[in-house]
Amino acid sequence: MDISVRTEQIINGRVVTNRQLETLAAVAESGSKTAAAKKLRISVPVVHRYISAIEDAAGSPVTVSTPAGTKLSRDGRRILETYVTTELRCSDDHSFTVCCSPVTEDLMMSVLSALKMTDVELVISDDEHNIRMMKENLADFAVIDDPLYLFDADEFDGAEIGYMGMVFVDNGASFIKYRYGAQRVAFMFLDTMDRKYTIESETFSLPELLGSKKSYFVDEFLLLRKGIKMKSAVDPKILKHAITAIYREEDKTISRLVKALLARNIR
């Protein structure tokens, strides 16, 4: 007997079906509604209809059109993260799953490609979500940006795989907070300086962060990977923090990943 479970979401009291959520995931992965339609073997108008249904439920756009293609909005990413997590919970088994944030996404993809680990499931989210994935046995390996989150993950083994500094763009007392990276470390730095500030907003989007007129913190490593040069109000080394890999127990796969990440010499 073959039994399977599929999920749906109730957003603001309205049902969003698994097929609609699957379409949102395909758009996020392919960066194009046309490519998503081809992947799912449905027509482009159907993709638009499914995305519109999600937006009607959410009450806001879930995708954003850019010159480079279609990306998910903040609400779209939140819906997708919930979908990915619940699908993994409903699965009888999952492939080897790695979690990281956009800060280390390029690094992780590069390492996985170099090791030819093409069957790995890669989940991109924030530290809090990634640790929750580990605790719920939905992930096997996670790279954590903010060392303060490790207090919530003391049941796992870990290895420091490198260090990163943070760029501080100082445009006054009004801050926009990036969803990713060692943000708690950065704002603790402000607190030690008795700096008066207010966090006016939070964003998942790096372009939105960089384009704001507000003050913010962002990992120097992420900017370098994107080819972005930016002056910091303080030496990034002042806000240097550890990047840590966590896992349940070390095996050959874990050892290969840790060794490959250490070889990248993130400093």
C-alpha beads as a LAMMPS data file, in Angstrom:
LAMMPS data file: protein, C-alpha beads

267 atoms
266 bonds

1 atom types
1 bond types

-500.0 500.0 xlo xhi
-500.0 500.0 ylo yhi
-500.0 500.0 zlo zhi

Masses

1 110.0

Atoms # bond

1 1 1 0.000 0.000 0.000
2 1 1 1.388 3.406 -1.021
3 1 1 0.294 6.301 1.207
4 1 1 1.368 9.880 0.627
5 1 1 0.430 13.208 2.199
6 1 1 0.235 16.564 0.468
7 1 1 -0.122 19.920 2.176
8 1 1 -2.084 23.082 1.701
9 1 1 -1.967 26.427 3.476
10 1 1 -4.750 28.540 4.932
11 1 1 -3.712 32.162 4.453
12 1 1 -6.017 34.770 5.963
13 1 1 -8.788 32.164 6.007
14 1 1 -8.382 31.205 2.339
15 1 1 -7.120 27.847 1.109
16 1 1 -3.975 27.807 -1.032
17 1 1 -3.534 24.417 -2.679
18 1 1 -0.412 22.300 -2.918
19 1 1 -0.332 22.798 -6.689
20 1 1 -0.378 26.580 -6.272
21 1 1 2.416 26.371 -3.692
22 1 1 4.378 24.047 -5.969
23 1 1 4.063 26.661 -8.700
24 1 1 5.368 29.397 -6.385
25 1 1 8.362 27.180 -5.571
26 1 1 9.009 26.593 -9.290
27 1 1 8.947 30.344 -9.974
28 1 1 11.414 30.937 -7.120
29 1 1 13.746 28.213 -8.369
30 1 1 13.666 29.120 -12.055
31 1 1 13.401 32.914 -11.698
32 1 1 10.753 33.026 -14.406
33 1 1 7.041 32.262 -14.708
34 1 1 7.604 30.990 -18.237
35 1 1 10.356 28.635 -17.072
36 1 1 8.174 27.511 -14.166
37 1 1 5.355 26.684 -16.582
38 1 1 7.732 24.612 -18.706
39 1 1 9.065 22.773 -15.660
40 1 1 5.583 21.934 -14.375
41 1 1 4.228 21.251 -17.876
42 1 1 1.415 23.741 -17.561
43 1 1 0.639 26.895 -19.506
44 1 1 1.939 30.343 -18.547
45 1 1 -1.642 31.668 -17.974
46 1 1 -2.184 28.866 -15.455
47 1 1 0.997 29.899 -13.623
48 1 1 -0.296 33.481 -13.497
49 1 1 -3.657 32.238 -12.227
50 1 1 -2.056 30.167 -9.457
51 1 1 0.191 33.037 -8.359
52 1 1 -2.793 35.416 -8.402
53 1 1 -4.718 33.007 -6.170
54 1 1 -1.892 33.058 -3.621
55 1 1 -1.736 36.865 -3.791
56 1 1 -5.508 37.125 -3.291
57 1 1 -5.166 35.041 -0.137
58 1 1 -2.086 36.893 1.120
59 1 1 -3.472 40.315 0.277
60 1 1 -0.119 41.367 -1.159
61 1 1 2.230 40.552 -4.069
62 1 1 4.234 37.348 -3.671
63 1 1 6.482 37.944 -6.685
64 1 1 8.482 40.924 -7.914
65 1 1 9.550 41.499 -11.520
66 1 1 13.158 42.618 -11.954
67 1 1 15.415 43.068 -15.015
68 1 1 17.008 39.738 -14.092
69 1 1 13.680 37.890 -13.886
70 1 1 11.012 37.140 -11.286
71 1 1 11.856 36.964 -7.585
72 1 1 9.730 36.374 -4.515
73 1 1 8.628 39.228 -2.304
74 1 1 9.014 39.104 1.465
75 1 1 5.554 37.538 1.834
76 1 1 6.318 35.140 -1.020
77 1 1 9.497 33.941 0.707
78 1 1 7.617 33.429 3.972
79 1 1 4.944 31.350 2.240
80 1 1 7.588 29.338 0.384
81 1 1 9.583 28.635 3.562
82 1 1 6.431 27.304 5.238
83 1 1 5.690 25.159 2.195
84 1 1 9.203 23.669 2.082
85 1 1 9.160 22.906 5.811
86 1 1 5.730 21.264 5.808
87 1 1 6.520 19.224 2.692
88 1 1 9.617 17.861 4.418
89 1 1 7.564 17.001 7.498
90 1 1 5.085 15.057 5.351
91 1 1 7.830 13.150 3.569
92 1 1 8.654 9.656 4.794
93 1 1 12.289 10.395 4.076
94 1 1 14.412 13.222 2.752
95 1 1 17.680 13.443 0.936
96 1 1 20.725 14.884 2.679
97 1 1 19.631 18.439 3.480
98 1 1 21.855 21.462 4.027
99 1 1 20.648 24.813 5.391
100 1 1 22.321 28.189 5.131
101 1 1 21.427 31.851 4.666
102 1 1 21.898 34.095 1.615
103 1 1 25.143 35.275 3.270
104 1 1 26.776 31.881 2.679
105 1 1 24.542 30.641 -0.164
106 1 1 27.114 31.146 -2.943
107 1 1 29.820 29.582 -0.796
108 1 1 27.669 26.542 -0.020
109 1 1 26.631 26.050 -3.645
110 1 1 30.259 26.309 -4.735
111 1 1 31.352 23.681 -2.203
112 1 1 28.510 21.305 -3.068
113 1 1 29.337 21.642 -6.766
114 1 1 33.053 21.056 -6.162
115 1 1 32.242 17.915 -4.159
116 1 1 29.757 16.820 -6.864
117 1 1 27.018 16.507 -4.245
118 1 1 24.236 17.084 -6.747
119 1 1 21.601 15.106 -4.822
120 1 1 21.709 17.440 -1.789
121 1 1 18.644 19.472 -0.833
122 1 1 19.745 23.074 -0.179
123 1 1 17.452 25.262 1.952
124 1 1 18.098 29.017 2.092
125 1 1 16.645 30.797 5.107
126 1 1 17.616 32.670 8.274
127 1 1 19.482 31.181 11.248
128 1 1 16.361 30.775 13.365
129 1 1 14.542 28.797 10.678
130 1 1 17.617 26.714 9.859
131 1 1 18.138 25.707 13.487
132 1 1 14.460 24.785 13.686
133 1 1 14.954 22.570 10.625
134 1 1 17.815 20.828 12.447
135 1 1 15.792 20.384 15.654
136 1 1 12.866 18.899 13.734
137 1 1 15.210 16.443 11.986
138 1 1 14.435 18.004 8.611
139 1 1 18.052 18.993 7.936
140 1 1 21.394 17.269 8.400
141 1 1 23.836 20.180 8.235
142 1 1 23.425 23.911 8.785
143 1 1 25.737 26.905 8.467
144 1 1 24.943 29.510 11.130
145 1 1 25.963 33.152 10.637
146 1 1 25.124 34.572 14.053
147 1 1 27.049 32.827 16.874
148 1 1 24.458 34.010 19.404
149 1 1 22.021 31.499 17.912
150 1 1 24.323 28.639 18.914
151 1 1 22.972 28.894 22.472
152 1 1 19.741 27.507 20.971
153 1 1 21.597 24.637 19.299
154 1 1 23.804 23.191 22.020
155 1 1 22.589 19.638 21.339
156 1 1 24.482 19.601 18.024
157 1 1 28.154 19.128 17.247
158 1 1 29.797 22.032 15.482
159 1 1 32.878 23.397 13.778
160 1 1 33.932 26.981 13.152
161 1 1 34.475 27.188 9.400
162 1 1 35.553 30.815 9.191
163 1 1 35.041 34.409 10.265
164 1 1 33.341 37.410 8.697
165 1 1 33.387 41.118 9.342
166 1 1 30.368 43.373 8.975
167 1 1 30.019 46.627 7.089
168 1 1 28.253 49.422 8.975
169 1 1 26.574 51.997 6.763
170 1 1 25.791 54.949 9.031
171 1 1 23.039 57.233 7.751
172 1 1 21.754 58.331 11.129
173 1 1 19.568 56.944 13.903
174 1 1 16.990 55.285 11.637
175 1 1 17.920 51.680 10.742
176 1 1 16.695 49.056 8.332
177 1 1 17.515 45.532 9.527
178 1 1 18.639 42.826 7.119
179 1 1 17.008 39.494 7.817
180 1 1 20.274 37.575 7.458
181 1 1 23.742 37.586 8.989
182 1 1 24.967 38.370 12.498
183 1 1 22.505 41.197 13.072
184 1 1 22.196 40.625 16.816
185 1 1 25.967 40.925 17.151
186 1 1 25.870 44.180 15.179
187 1 1 23.122 45.801 17.222
188 1 1 24.765 44.704 20.467
189 1 1 27.772 46.713 19.241
190 1 1 25.532 49.794 19.016
191 1 1 24.225 49.104 22.503
192 1 1 27.759 48.979 23.934
193 1 1 28.338 52.411 22.391
194 1 1 25.131 53.744 23.983
195 1 1 24.089 54.676 20.464
196 1 1 20.482 55.841 20.178
197 1 1 18.708 54.173 17.262
198 1 1 15.391 52.846 16.011
199 1 1 14.813 49.899 13.676
200 1 1 12.227 51.260 11.273
201 1 1 11.903 48.196 9.049
202 1 1 13.279 44.768 8.213
203 1 1 13.985 43.318 4.771
204 1 1 14.742 40.011 3.085
205 1 1 16.038 41.870 0.032
206 1 1 19.680 42.914 -0.352
207 1 1 18.859 45.462 -3.106
208 1 1 16.206 47.012 -0.854
209 1 1 18.727 47.195 1.981
210 1 1 21.426 48.795 -0.169
211 1 1 18.975 51.173 -1.802
212 1 1 17.506 52.453 1.444
213 1 1 18.465 55.815 2.881
214 1 1 18.694 54.300 6.347
215 1 1 21.583 52.924 8.385
216 1 1 22.220 49.172 8.298
217 1 1 24.661 46.320 8.828
218 1 1 25.583 43.708 6.224
219 1 1 28.240 41.001 6.106
220 1 1 31.309 42.095 4.160
221 1 1 31.639 38.583 2.695
222 1 1 28.216 38.832 1.043
223 1 1 29.127 42.153 -0.582
224 1 1 32.441 40.749 -1.845
225 1 1 30.693 37.727 -3.368
226 1 1 28.343 40.127 -5.158
227 1 1 31.227 42.325 -6.326
228 1 1 30.014 45.292 -4.282
229 1 1 32.506 47.699 -2.695
230 1 1 31.197 49.826 0.145
231 1 1 32.766 52.062 2.770
232 1 1 32.080 51.135 6.381
233 1 1 31.661 53.588 9.246
234 1 1 33.847 51.280 11.357
235 1 1 36.507 48.746 10.514
236 1 1 34.591 45.536 9.585
237 1 1 37.030 43.605 11.766
238 1 1 35.469 45.267 14.826
239 1 1 32.255 43.380 14.004
240 1 1 34.023 40.127 13.158
241 1 1 32.075 36.995 14.064
242 1 1 32.380 33.240 13.645
243 1 1 30.594 31.216 10.968
244 1 1 29.723 27.801 12.364
245 1 1 28.602 24.529 10.836
246 1 1 26.349 22.380 13.033
247 1 1 25.391 18.719 12.617
248 1 1 24.259 15.753 14.725
249 1 1 27.321 13.561 14.445
250 1 1 30.298 13.493 12.133
251 1 1 30.346 10.977 9.286
252 1 1 32.135 10.876 5.932
253 1 1 29.693 13.288 4.286
254 1 1 29.905 15.780 7.154
255 1 1 33.705 15.518 7.228
256 1 1 33.926 16.235 3.492
257 1 1 31.709 19.300 3.823
258 1 1 33.565 20.719 6.813
259 1 1 36.958 20.107 5.212
260 1 1 35.866 21.770 1.961
261 1 1 34.441 24.795 3.800
262 1 1 37.594 25.180 5.892
263 1 1 39.670 25.054 2.719
264 1 1 37.908 28.199 1.480
265 1 1 39.711 30.076 4.283
266 1 1 36.957 32.545 5.125
267 1 1 38.624 35.288 7.150

Bonds

1 1 1 2
2 1 2 3
3 1 3 4
4 1 4 5
5 1 5 6
6 1 6 7
7 1 7 8
8 1 8 9
9 1 9 10
10 1 10 11
11 1 11 12
12 1 12 13
13 1 13 14
14 1 14 15
15 1 15 16
16 1 16 17
17 1 17 18
18 1 18 19
19 1 19 20
20 1 20 21
21 1 21 22
22 1 22 23
23 1 23 24
24 1 24 25
25 1 25 26
26 1 26 27
27 1 27 28
28 1 28 29
29 1 29 30
30 1 30 31
31 1 31 32
32 1 32 33
33 1 33 34
34 1 34 35
35 1 35 36
36 1 36 37
37 1 37 38
38 1 38 39
39 1 39 40
40 1 40 41
41 1 41 42
42 1 42 43
43 1 43 44
44 1 44 45
45 1 45 46
46 1 46 47
47 1 47 48
48 1 48 49
49 1 49 50
50 1 50 51
51 1 51 52
52 1 52 53
53 1 53 54
54 1 54 55
55 1 55 56
56 1 56 57
57 1 57 58
58 1 58 59
59 1 59 60
60 1 60 61
61 1 61 62
62 1 62 63
63 1 63 64
64 1 64 65
65 1 65 66
66 1 66 67
67 1 67 68
68 1 68 69
69 1 69 70
70 1 70 71
71 1 71 72
72 1 72 73
73 1 73 74
74 1 74 75
75 1 75 76
76 1 76 77
77 1 77 78
78 1 78 79
79 1 79 80
80 1 80 81
81 1 81 82
82 1 82 83
83 1 83 84
84 1 84 85
85 1 85 86
86 1 86 87
87 1 87 88
88 1 88 89
89 1 89 90
90 1 90 91
91 1 91 92
92 1 92 93
93 1 93 94
94 1 94 95
95 1 95 96
96 1 96 97
97 1 97 98
98 1 98 99
99 1 99 100
100 1 100 101
101 1 101 102
102 1 102 103
103 1 103 104
104 1 104 105
105 1 105 106
106 1 106 107
107 1 107 108
108 1 108 109
109 1 109 110
110 1 110 111
111 1 111 112
112 1 112 113
113 1 113 114
114 1 114 115
115 1 115 116
116 1 116 117
117 1 117 118
118 1 118 119
119 1 119 120
120 1 120 121
121 1 121 122
122 1 122 123
123 1 123 124
124 1 124 125
125 1 125 126
126 1 126 127
127 1 127 128
128 1 128 129
129 1 129 130
130 1 130 131
131 1 131 132
132 1 132 133
133 1 133 134
134 1 134 135
135 1 135 136
136 1 136 137
137 1 137 138
138 1 138 139
139 1 139 140
140 1 140 141
141 1 141 142
142 1 142 143
143 1 143 144
144 1 144 145
145 1 145 146
146 1 146 147
147 1 147 148
148 1 148 149
149 1 149 150
150 1 150 151
151 1 151 152
152 1 152 153
153 1 153 154
154 1 154 155
155 1 155 156
156 1 156 157
157 1 157 158
158 1 158 159
159 1 159 160
160 1 160 161
161 1 161 162
162 1 162 163
163 1 163 164
164 1 164 165
165 1 165 166
166 1 166 167
167 1 167 168
168 1 168 169
169 1 169 170
170 1 170 171
171 1 171 172
172 1 172 173
173 1 173 174
174 1 174 175
175 1 175 176
176 1 176 177
177 1 177 178
178 1 178 179
179 1 179 180
180 1 180 181
181 1 181 182
182 1 182 183
183 1 183 184
184 1 184 185
185 1 185 186
186 1 186 187
187 1 187 188
188 1 188 189
189 1 189 190
190 1 190 191
191 1 191 192
192 1 192 193
193 1 193 194
194 1 194 195
195 1 195 196
196 1 196 197
197 1 197 198
198 1 198 199
199 1 199 200
200 1 200 201
201 1 201 202
202 1 202 203
203 1 203 204
204 1 204 205
205 1 205 206
206 1 206 207
207 1 207 208
208 1 208 209
209 1 209 210
210 1 210 211
211 1 211 212
212 1 212 213
213 1 213 214
214 1 214 215
215 1 215 216
216 1 216 217
217 1 217 218
218 1 218 219
219 1 219 220
220 1 220 221
221 1 221 222
222 1 222 223
223 1 223 224
224 1 224 225
225 1 225 226
226 1 226 227
227 1 227 228
228 1 228 229
229 1 229 230
230 1 230 231
231 1 231 232
232 1 232 233
233 1 233 234
234 1 234 235
235 1 235 236
236 1 236 237
237 1 237 238
238 1 238 239
239 1 239 240
240 1 240 241
241 1 241 242
242 1 242 243
243 1 243 244
244 1 244 245
245 1 245 246
246 1 246 247
247 1 247 248
248 1 248 249
249 1 249 250
250 1 250 251
251 1 251 252
252 1 252 253
253 1 253 254
254 1 254 255
255 1 255 256
256 1 256 257
257 1 257 258
258 1 258 259
259 1 259 260
260 1 260 261
261 1 261 262
262 1 262 263
263 1 263 264
264 1 264 265
265 1 265 266
266 1 266 267
